[in-house]
């Protein structure tokens, strides 16, 4: 997956988000892969576990990784994949997300079920420091509780990624381009992302990403709004308590502007901050985190028009465990509690259980 990866995962990262991708090195060696503390993503875990005796200088190393917005790296650990020279390497997996929203009035309950049919990130030794990825998922909105739901609109997401990593003596800086489409908005989308994972000292490290995304208008029926512009960033500051445990601070901010021919543009902003702790038990990986945030949607031309406003707080945790060799099962549960208001809101208090269950195979 809450990166929070991630980085994903991300993480993540999440991890992120949400969703680490092995990257070619100048010489064949073991490549480190991180997990993130908010969402243990399908692209962030490997099943080859190393003990402290296997690599006594691991705390001085920084992983090579690939970040999705919901897969942010947080774990600075010895989870590695044995990358022998030659051939194709990476990971492939699938996951389920359930984002439920419950209120005192049960008739106003709703949520979203998301199945990531396949998500993969790959690299080849003959193309040093390049990586490729693809992602396919389907989202279904529903009314009622998840156990007794009535489905409404659906959305199919397809994304293709191409990225390049620049290695430095302190860590890695990466660029990534994504092209994709979503049937829910009937749009194509294009994203340029910059990310980094740098070691400041033996104890401190920073990671994170920022991206800009464009969703241009098209002529599909029912797509009356104009272009959408999205900006998002999520840095992470981490302190390594010991080789098997660390704490982190993870602020997040997103800005989305949807142009409209009439009535003024719609501006949606969200900001939140997470504080978390991760712990490696070998082979079990775990993390816990807490945070606060706010999501607000307004009319760009008239600030007095409030479409939606929600202030919330949350607590969550992640687990990851190898099933067989390089096949790893991971999951996350997060509970959010908030109050919402505005013309588009249900209004009043709510709580939202968020669950992720997934599996990833590293090769």
C-alpha positions in Angstrom: 0.0 0.0 0.0 -1.1 4.8 3.9 2.3 5.3 2.9 3.1 6.8 5.4 4.4 3.0 -0.4 5.1 4.7 1.6 7.0 4.7 0.0 4.9 2.2 -1.1 5.0 0.7 -1.3 5.9 3.2 -0.8 4.0 3.6 0.7 5.1 4.7 1.1 4.4 4.4 1.0 3.1 4.6 0.8 3.3 3.9 0.5 3.4 3.8 -2.2 0.9 5.2 -1.3 -1.0 4.4 -2.9 3.7 1.2 -3.8 10.3 0.0 -4.3 11.6 -1.1 -7.6 15.0 -2.7 -7.9 17.4 -0.6 -10.0 20.4 -1.7 -11.9 23.7 -1.1 -10.2 27.2 -0.7 -11.7 28.1 -4.1 -10.3 25.9 -7.1 -9.4 24.9 -6.8 -5.8 22.0 -7.1 -3.4 19.5 -4.3 -3.9 17.8 -2.9 -0.8 14.0 -2.5 -0.9 12.1 -0.5 1.6 8.6 -0.6 3.0 6.7 2.4 4.1 4.7 3.0 7.2 1.4 4.2 5.9 0.5 1.6 3.3 2.6 -1.6 2.9 2.4 -1.6 -0.8 2.7 -4.4 -3.2 5.8 -2.9 -4.7 7.6 -2.4 -1.4 8.3 -5.8 0.1 10.7 -8.6 -0.6 11.0 -12.0 1.0 14.8 -12.4 1.2 15.4 -11.4 4.8 18.8 -10.5 6.1 19.9 -10.5 9.8 22.1 -7.8 11.3 25.0 -10.2 11.1 24.6 -10.5 7.3 25.2 -6.8 6.8 26.6 -4.9 9.7 26.7 -1.6 7.8 23.1 -1.8 6.6 22.2 1.2 8.8 24.5 3.4 6.7 22.8 2.4 3.4 19.9 3.9 1.6 17.6 1.8 -0.5 17.1 2.3 -4.2 13.4 2.5 -4.7 10.5 3.7 -6.9 7.7 5.8 -5.4 4.0 6.0 -6.1 2.0 8.7 -4.4 0.5 6.2 -2.0 3.5 4.1 -1.5 6.1 6.1 0.3 9.3 4.6 1.9 9.7 4.7 5.6 11.3 1.5 6.7 15.1 1.7 6.5 15.8 -2.0 6.9 17.6 -5.1 5.6 14.8 -6.4 3.5 16.5 -7.3 0.2 16.1 -9.2 -3.0 19.0 -11.1 -4.4 19.6 -9.5 -7.7 21.9 -11.7 -9.8 23.4 -10.2 -13.0 21.4 -10.7 -16.1 17.7 -10.8 -17.0 14.6 -9.1 -15.8 13.9 -8.2 -12.2 11.1 -6.5 -10.3 7.8 -7.4 -8.6 4.3 -8.1 -9.5 1.2 -8.2 -7.3 -2.5 -7.5 -6.6 -4.4 -5.9 -3.8 -7.9 -5.0 -2.5 -8.8 -1.7 -0.9 -12.0 -1.0 1.0 -12.7 2.6 1.9 -15.9 2.7 4.0 -17.6 5.8 5.5 -20.2 5.3 8.3 -22.5 7.8 10.0 -25.1 7.8 12.7 -27.7 7.8 10.0 -27.2 4.5 8.3 -29.0 5.6 5.1 -26.1 8.0 4.5 -23.3 5.3 4.7 -21.2 4.8 1.5 -17.8 3.7 0.4 -15.6 2.5 -2.4 -14.2 -1.0 -3.3 -11.0 -1.0 -5.3 -9.4 -4.1 -6.9 -5.9 -3.6 -8.3 -5.9 -6.5 -10.7 -2.2 -6.2 -11.5 0.6 -3.8 -10.6 4.2 -4.4 -11.5 7.5 -2.6 -11.7 10.4 -4.0 -13.7 14.0 -3.3 -14.7 16.5 -5.0 -16.9 20.2 -5.3 -16.4 20.8 -4.1 -19.9 19.1 -0.8 -19.2 20.9 0.5 -16.1 18.9 2.8 -13.8 15.7 2.7 -15.9 12.5 1.1 -14.6 9.1 0.4 -16.1 5.7 -0.2 -14.6 2.1 -0.7 -15.3 -1.1 -0.6 -13.2 -4.7 -1.7 -13.7 -7.5 -1.3 -11.2 -11.3 -1.0 -11.0 -13.1 1.2 -8.5 -16.8 0.7 -7.6 -18.7 3.2 -5.4 -21.5 1.9 -3.2 -24.2 3.1 -0.8 -24.8 1.4 2.5 -22.4 -0.8 4.4 -19.8 -2.9 2.6 -21.6 -6.1 3.9 -24.9 -4.9 2.4 -24.1 -2.5 -0.4 -25.8 -1.1 -3.5 -23.2 -0.3 -6.2 -23.3 2.8 -8.3 -20.7 4.3 -10.5 -17.5 2.5 -11.5 -14.1 3.6 -12.7 -11.3 1.6 -14.5 -7.8 2.9 -14.1 -4.9 2.1 -16.5 -1.4 3.6 -16.0 2.0 3.0 -17.6 5.2 4.3 -15.9 8.7 5.0 -17.2 11.4 6.2 -14.7 15.1 6.9 -14.3 17.2 7.0 -11.2 20.3 9.1 -10.6 22.4 7.5 -7.9 24.4 9.7 -5.5 26.7 9.0 -2.6 23.9 10.0 -0.3 21.1 8.2 -1.9 18.9 8.5 -5.1 17.0 11.1 -7.0 14.5 9.9 -9.6 12.3 11.2 -12.3 9.2 9.4 -13.6 6.6 9.9 -16.3 3.1 8.3 -16.3 0.5 8.2 -19.0 -2.9 6.7 -18.3 -6.7 6.9 -18.4 -9.7 6.7 -16.2 -13.2 5.8 -17.4 -14.9 7.5 -14.5 -13.8 11.0 -15.7 -13.5 9.9 -19.4 -10.1 11.5 -19.6 -6.5 10.8 -20.4 -3.9 11.8 -17.8 -0.2 12.7 -17.8 2.0 13.0 -14.8 5.6 14.1 -14.2 7.1 13.1 -10.9 10.3 13.9 -9.0 11.3 11.9 -6.0 14.3 11.4 -3.8 15.6 9.1 -1.0 18.6 10.6 0.7 20.7 9.7 3.8 21.6 12.8 5.9 23.6 10.9 8.5 23.7 7.4 10.1 20.5 8.2 11.9 18.6 10.7 9.8 17.2 10.3 6.3 14.7 12.2 4.1 12.5 10.9 1.3 9.5 12.0 -0.6 8.0 13.1 -3.9 6.2 15.9 -5.8 4.3 15.6 -9.0 2.2 17.6 -11.5 -0.6 16.0 -13.4 -2.7 17.2 -16.3 -6.1 15.7 -17.4 -7.0 17.6 -20.6 -10.6 18.0 -21.7 -11.9 15.6 -24.4 -15.0 15.3 -26.5 -16.5 12.3 -24.7 -20.2 12.6 -24.0 -21.0 13.8 -20.5 -17.5 15.3 -20.0 -18.7 18.9 -19.9 -16.0 20.2 -17.6 -12.7 21.5 -18.9 -9.1 20.4 -18.0 -8.0 19.3 -14.5 -4.7 20.3 -13.0 -3.3 18.4 -10.0 -0.3 19.0 -7.7 0.8 16.7 -4.9 3.8 16.4 -2.5 4.6 14.2 0.4 8.1 14.5 2.1 9.3 12.2 4.9 11.8 12.9 7.6 13.0 9.7 9.4 15.1 9.0 12.4 16.7 5.5 12.8 16.4 4.5 16.5 18.3 1.3 15.9 18.8 -1.0 12.9 15.4 -2.6 13.4 13.3 0.4 14.4 12.6 4.0 13.3 10.3 6.9 13.7 9.1 9.3 11.0 7.2 12.5 10.3 5.2 12.6 7.1 3.3 15.8 5.9 1.1 15.7 2.8 -0.5 18.3 0.6 -2.5 18.1 -2.6 -4.1 20.7 -4.8 -6.6 20.0 -7.6 -8.2 22.5 -9.9 -11.0 21.5 -12.2 -11.8 24.1 -14.8 -15.5 24.7 -15.6 -17.0 26.7 -18.5 -19.6 28.2 -16.0 -20.1 28.9 -12.3 -16.3 29.1 -11.6 -13.6 26.5 -11.2 -13.6 23.9 -8.5 -10.6 23.8 -6.2 -10.0 20.8 -3.9 -7.2 20.9 -1.3 -6.1 18.4 1.3 -3.4 18.5 3.9 -2.5 16.0 6.6 0.4 15.0 8.8 1.4 11.5 10.1 3.7 10.5 12.8 4.7 6.8 12.9 6.9 4.1 14.1 8.1 1.0 12.2 9.6 -2.2 13.6 11.1 -5.2 12.0 10.7 -8.5 13.8 12.2 -10.8 11.1 10.4 -12.0 9.1 7.4 -10.0 10.2 7.4 -6.2 9.4 5.1 -3.8 11.2 4.3 -0.2 11.7 1.8 2.1 13.5 0.9 5.7 12.9 -1.4 8.6 13.9 -2.3 11.8 12.1 -4.6 14.7 11.5 -5.9 16.3 8.3 -8.4 18.5 6.5 -10.0 18.2 3.1 -11.7 21.2 1.5 -13.5 21.9 -1.8 -14.4 25.5 -2.8 -15.4 27.7 -5.7 -12.3 29.4 -7.1 -14.2 32.5 -8.1 -16.2 32.8 -4.9 -14.5 31.8 -1.6 -17.7 32.1 0.3 -19.1 29.1 -1.6 -18.2 26.0 0.4 -18.8 22.7 -1.3 -17.1 20.4 1.2 -15.1 20.7 4.4 -13.9 17.8 6.6 -11.5 17.9 9.5 -10.3 14.4 10.7 -7.9 12.4 12.7 -6.8 8.9 12.2 -4.8 5.9 13.5 -3.6 2.9 11.7 -1.0 0.1 11.3 0.5 -2.2 8.7 1.8 -5.8 8.7 3.8 -7.8 6.1 4.8 -11.5 6.2 6.4 -13.9 3.7 4.2 -16.7 2.7 6.5 -18.8 0.5 10.0 -17.7 -0.5 9.6 -14.4 -2.5 5.8 -14.3 -2.1 4.7 -11.8 0.6 1.3 -11.1 2.1 0.7 -7.6 3.4 -2.1 -5.5 4.9 -3.1 -2.3 6.5 -6.0 -1.0 8.6 -6.7 2.7 9.3 -9.6 4.3 11.2 -10.4 7.9 10.5 -12.8 10.1 12.6 -14.1 13.4 11.4 -16.8 15.9 10.9 -17.9 17.3 7.5 -19.9 20.3 6.3 -20.7 22.0 3.0 -23.2 21.9 0.2 -21.9 18.5 -1.1 -21.4 16.9 2.3 -23.6 14.6 4.3 -22.9 16.9 7.3 -22.2 15.7 10.8 -19.8 13.3 12.3 -18.5 10.1 10.6 -15.9 7.4 10.9 -14.2 5.6 8.1 -12.5 2.2 8.3 -9.9 1.7 5.5 -8.5 -1.7 4.7 -5.9 -3.0 2.3 -5.0 -6.7 1.7 -2.5 -7.7 -1.0 0.1 -10.0 -2.2 3.4 -9.4 -4.0 5.9 -11.6 -5.7 9.5 -10.4 -6.1 11.9 -11.8 -8.6 
